[in-house]
Amino acid sequence: MTLASQQLYGQPYIDTWKERAAAFPPALADVMVRHHLSFFPAWGLIPYFRSRDATIWHHHILVESIHNLLEVLAGINQVYFSTFQFKRSRRFISQLTIAPLDLAQRIERLFYARPERALPELEQLVDETLTLVEQHMPQIDTQPGRRRIGWRRPPWRPEDFLV
């Protein structure tokens, strides 16, 4: 998000707001990262995607996860982010000096790949993002997210259904 605007009236008032917005509050960064450091481990359900018609749900999980990922990275980088009508993702991502390598391209590929390829890549992006949080914001506990990395739902067994 840029701090550019074109005022129609009230230049001093606008300048005051621009000054306030330019000084990104560290407490906001902390809250952004803590709140959005939550990822549904869809990568652990890959075998179940094969037998279900879950294309919409799959894309919903991707969108939700990528928004959370970008919010966390925005917090680490102390830049503003909003999911409301999020556009120009490559331009936004280029502002993130602390981010997984080739982030924009990797995100794009997620939406064109089948779940069995996209979800492990999403897991990798989450893992790399957790590492960045640990490096740059060590006061934040990443263990809940770490426990989900590598998680796989075991296959169903007939005895699971016996009462």
DABEL-V814574 format. One record per backbone hydrogen bond with DSSP energy under -0.5 kcal/mol. NH is the residue of the N-H (numbers start at 1). CO is the residue of the C=O. Records with the same first field share a line. If there is no record, write none. Layout:
NH->CO / CO
This chain:
7->5
14->10
15->11
16->12
17->13
18->14
19->15
20->16
21->17
22->18
23->19
24->22
28->25
29->25
30->26
31->27
32->28
33->29
34->30
35->31
36->32
37->33 / 34
38->36
42->40
44->41
45->42
46->43
48->45
49->45 / 46
50->46
51->47
52->49
54->52
58->54
59->55
60->56
61->57
62->58
63->59
64->60
65->61
66->62
67->63
68->64
69->65
70->66
71->67
72->68
73->69
74->70
75->71
76->72
77->73
78->74 / 75
79->74
86->83
92->88
93->89
94->90
95->91 / 92
96->93
97->95
99->97
103->100
106->102
107->103
108->104
109->105
110->106 / 107
111->107 / 108
112->109
113->109
117->114
118->114
119->115
121->117
122->118
123->119
124->120
125->121
126->122
127->123
128->124
129->125
130->126
131->127
132->128
133->129
134->130
135->131
136->132
137->133
140->137
142->140
146->142
147->143
148->144 / 145
149->145 / 146
151->148
153->44
160->157
161->158
162->159
